[in-house]
């Protein structure tokens, strides 16, 4: 995986993987769930880590496919930043992981929206801020269950 990732420009690899190479936790998780060796369980990703890794792996594979198909590195780098859905998804993942590393620092904050008079609630950037009771039954609210 690292040999494939090295085919991408450094800036793009950093944006997708948050580093120069495939995280060891991805490799540890793969080994554990392939071989079920209990002493390898220490580095296994939790549910949120698995979600993060799956989003990043999807974008890594997309970037590699496009690169191998001949898309120039400059075009790839441009496509993975800015306002595209892919860029925004990666930006949100990077902000969430920054906040997990430094809780309460605000260093991973993308945007804060406040409403006067509304009760203050906080939501994780990884959890939906939508109350299911406020949704109509057709959208999966509790009244429809």
N, C-alpha and C positions, 0 to 999 in steps of 0.2 A: 504494500500500500504506500509506503514511503517513497519507493522508486517511482510509482505513478504520480504521487503528489508533487514530487520534485520537477515534474514536467511543466507545472504551472508557475507563473511569475510569483516572486516572493510576496508581493503585496496582496495578491489574490489568495495565496496559500494562508497568509496570516489572517485575512478576513474570514475565510471559511473555517480553518482549523484552530484559530486563535494561537497559532504557533507555527514553527517551521516544519513540523512533522506530525504524523498521525499520533494522537494522544495515546500514551501507554494504557490508559484506562479502557480504551476501545479494544486493544489487543488482549488485555487481561480478561475483559468481559467475554470476548469471543472464545478464548481458551477455556474459561470456566464452563460456559454453556455448551461447549462442544464435548469436553472430556469429563465434566462433573467431578473434578478433583478438588476436594474441600479446602486444601491448603492454598489454593489459588483464588479463593473467594474474597480476599482482602481488597483487591483492586477493582472489584466488580461495580459497575455503575448502578445507581438506584434508578427508580422510575423516571425521575426528572432528568437524570443524566442520560438515560437511554433515549428519551425524547430528543434531548439536545443533540446527542450523537446521531440519531437517525435523520434529523433535519440537516445537520452539517454533512453527513455522508451522502445524502441525496444531492446536495449542492456540489459536493466534491465530484461525484460521478457525472453530473451535468457539465461542469466546467471541463472535466477531462474529456468527455465525449466531444464537446464543442472544439476543444483544443486539437484533439486528434482528427477532427473533421476539417481542420484548416482555418478556423476562426483566429484572426491575429490576436496576440496577447493584449494589445492595447484595447481592442474591442471587448475582449473578455473582462478585463479589469473595469472598463467603463460600465459594462452591463451589470456587474456585481456591486456597484455603488450607486448612490443617488436614490431615485424614487421608485425604481422597479419593485415588484412584489418580492422578488428574490433578495434584492438588496435590503429591503425593509425587514424581511424575515430574519436575515442574518444580523442586522443591526439590533433587532429586538433580542435575539439570542445572546449576542455579545453584551448588551446592556444587562440582561438578566444574570449572566455569569459573573460580570463585574460586581453587581450588587451582592451576589452570593459570596464572593470572595471578601468584600468589604461592606458588610451590612450597615445600613444607615448612613453611609458616607455620601450618598447622592451621586457618586462618581459614575454610576451606570445609568443615571436618570436620563431618559429621553425627553420627557415632557411631564409637567405636573398641571393638572386642571383642578381648580378649586371653585366651589359654588358657595356663595354666601347663604347662610341660613340652613344649609343641608347638614345633617349629621356627618361628622368626619369618619370615614371608613378607609381602611387601607386594604389593598388587594395586592397579592403577589403579581409580578409581571408575567408569571407563568400560569395564572389561574384566570378564568373569565370573571369579569366584574359584573356579570348579568345575574340577577336574582332569578331563579327558575320559577318562583311564585309569581313574579311579575310578567311572565310570559303567557301568551294565550295557550289554551290546551293543545291546539294544533301544532304549537312549536315546542311541545314537550314540558310545559309548565305542570306543576303538581296537580292542578285541577283535572288534567286529562289522563292522569295515570290511574 
